């Protein structure tokens, strides 16, 4: 593989389009290159996802470089673990984030905080991305057992969006992300220490208590810093739903007939389908990566041990072999997700695999619940969209409407 040129600069300059463009020209469905000097192979498709998320083939933890850990996930996070250590730590997240009652409760906090915010907007212009991030910070704070003041919620929202915004770039955004993570880890570590200053409850009433008293595979409590990291791995992804909300507003603006469909949706079925289509259609994570555990073979292709293996998320979510008219925004493709042709099986905006046993994000249910709730509220809200730059640049990761989507309330 020494003959393959390095694509790091191309990735940074082309963003989301880099890998799908390369995959389109690959006759065998794979693409070989180098990233940061490391031999790399990219795969796509449902079978590739099964191959990628098999821990006998790929280790995710070793593929995460320090700049990503120092901004997005945090040093010592569950994402850095594999095998039994990963399963024990992941079980904590599954118990919190895959529980139907808990997800519904968080959804209720989101709806309540959203309506409270809207009543305070009154007249004038609102940057939807910023305001949604603050609303989500308040809601997840309520749910997690750390209620926030408006000022604290604004700081947490700003820091968490900075962490996400700066992980994929070496520029000033990255430095802001590192400083933001350090601030929030310090605050949350102090909260964990304070919780541990009281007697451990028999039943953990909140995410804060659950993480503070979690015992890892060795039977020991997490150190306060690692506990803070894992709390942020609940809080940060929830606040990051602001990206999807900005995309949802963008879709409602471009295709306004969806507003009436959402308004006449008392059961929330169409709102959920709309949320899935937002996650499929718009850019979020471009790909995920891991290292080959040993010498492997994929469809006749030899993959040497420690090769970086990429799974093309954005490309799969727009693959015409999997989606009819993939660049047409159509929530109806998710209105009957049942049977052998269940489209959700091919939807991987936040990764694939099994949430309980693998590295798939356990917070997907929360994402869909919160996004569905806010989208339905947004469809009922009376607002105008003033002139602004609604471009979504695919060269920027993560991307969003440049203006943050400004609403004008009359």
Secondary structure by P-SEA (a helix, b strand, c coil): ccccccaaaaaaaaccaaaaaaaaaccccbbbbbccccbbbbbbcaaaaaaaaccccccccccccccccccccccccccccccaaaaaaaaaaaaccccaaaaaaaaaaaaaaaaaaaaaccccccaaaaaaaaaaaaaaaaaacccccaaaaaaaaaaaaaaaaccccccaaaaaaaaaaaaaaaaaaaaaaaaaccccccccccaaaaaaaccccccccccaaaaaaaaaaaaaaaaaaaaaaaaaaaaaaacccaaaaaaacccaaaaaaaaaaaaaccccccbbbbbccccccccccccccccbbbbbaaaaaaccccccccccccccccccccccccccccccccccccccccccccaaaaaaaaaaaaaaaaaabbbbbcccccccccccccccccccbbbbcc
